[in-house]
Amino acid sequence: MSEKVTTIAEMLEKVLEDLRDVGDVEASAIVSRDGLLMASDFAQRSYSAKTFAAMSATMLGAAETATSELKKGVPDRIIVESKEGKLIAAGAGPKALLVVMSNPGAGLGLILLEMEKTADKIKRLL
């Protein structure tokens, strides 16, 4: 009898599937600090996961540089809002970022709380 082997990649994808259940989350990804896609969950396939990953890492990196230069510490997250939606990127340990795209009317409270829990799970996996 063989046991089912679960890979890190499968566990990361499961973490993102659980995050989707929050509601208002259209897409999410786990991205390396240098912008490489590690796992993604995209309900709408119109987004390019690789572009999403690279741009999100660039934005968070720029925010970290700016706040460091201004002696304001490392940001917990960045939030970009537009008429079409919200993009939230947060650190998930020293190796990864968690990035979420939500619809424009989404309430951020629950999403931010669940992102924090999800980031902790990612830290433990990596």
C-alpha positions in Angstrom: 0.0 0.0 0.0 1.5 3.3 -1.0 1.0 6.6 0.8 0.2 9.8 -1.0 3.2 12.0 -1.1 2.4 15.7 -0.8 5.0 18.0 -2.3 5.7 21.5 -1.0 4.3 22.9 -4.3 1.0 21.0 -3.6 0.9 22.3 -0.1 1.4 25.9 -1.2 -1.4 25.5 -3.8 -3.7 24.2 -1.1 -2.9 27.2 1.1 -3.9 29.5 -1.8 -7.1 27.5 -2.4 -8.1 28.0 1.2 -7.5 31.7 0.8 -9.8 31.8 -2.1 -12.7 30.9 0.2 -12.4 34.3 1.9 -14.5 35.8 -0.8 -13.7 38.8 -3.0 -10.2 37.2 -3.7 -9.9 37.0 -7.5 -6.3 35.8 -7.7 -3.5 35.0 -5.4 0.1 33.9 -5.7 3.1 33.0 -3.7 6.2 34.7 -5.1 9.9 34.4 -4.3 11.5 37.7 -3.1 13.1 38.0 -6.5 9.8 37.8 -8.4 9.6 34.1 -9.4 6.2 32.5 -9.3 6.1 29.6 -6.7 2.4 28.9 -6.7 -0.8 30.6 -7.9 -4.5 30.4 -7.8 -6.2 32.5 -10.5 -10.0 32.3 -10.8 -9.8 34.5 -13.9 -7.2 33.2 -16.4 -6.9 36.6 -18.1 -4.0 37.5 -15.7 -0.5 36.5 -16.5 0.7 34.8 -13.4 4.4 35.4 -14.2 3.9 39.1 -14.8 1.7 39.3 -11.7 4.5 37.7 -9.7 7.3 39.8 -11.0 5.5 43.2 -10.8 4.3 42.4 -7.2 7.8 41.6 -6.0 9.1 44.8 -7.7 6.5 46.9 -6.0 7.1 45.5 -2.5 10.9 45.7 -3.0 10.6 49.4 -4.0 8.4 50.1 -0.9 10.8 48.3 1.4 13.7 50.4 -0.1 11.8 53.6 0.3 10.7 53.1 3.9 14.2 51.9 4.8 15.8 55.0 3.3 13.3 57.1 5.2 14.1 55.2 8.5 10.5 54.0 8.8 11.2 50.3 9.0 10.0 47.5 6.7 6.4 47.8 5.5 4.0 45.0 6.5 2.3 45.2 3.2 1.5 47.4 0.2 -1.9 48.0 -1.1 -2.6 49.4 -4.6 -6.2 50.4 -5.3 -7.8 51.2 -8.6 -11.3 51.3 -10.0 -10.9 47.7 -11.2 -9.6 46.2 -8.0 -7.1 46.0 -5.2 -3.6 44.5 -5.2 -2.1 43.6 -1.8 1.4 42.3 -1.4 2.9 41.2 1.9 5.9 39.4 3.1 5.6 35.7 3.9 8.9 35.1 5.6 12.4 35.7 4.3 11.9 33.7 1.1 8.5 34.6 -0.2 5.7 37.1 -0.7 1.9 36.6 -0.7 0.1 38.6 -3.3 -3.7 38.9 -3.6 -5.9 40.6 -6.1 -9.5 41.4 -5.0 -12.5 43.0 -6.6 -12.9 46.8 -6.2 -15.6 46.6 -3.6 -13.9 44.2 -1.3 -13.6 45.0 2.3 -9.9 44.8 3.3 -10.4 43.8 7.0 -11.1 40.1 6.4 -8.7 39.8 3.5 -5.8 41.3 5.5 -6.6 39.0 8.5 -6.6 35.9 6.3 -3.5 37.0 4.4 -1.7 37.3 7.8 -2.7 33.7 8.7 -1.8 32.5 5.2 1.6 34.2 5.3 2.3 32.3 8.6 1.5 29.0 6.9 3.8 29.8 4.0 6.6 30.7 6.4 6.3 27.3 8.1 6.2 25.5 4.7 9.3 27.2 3.3 
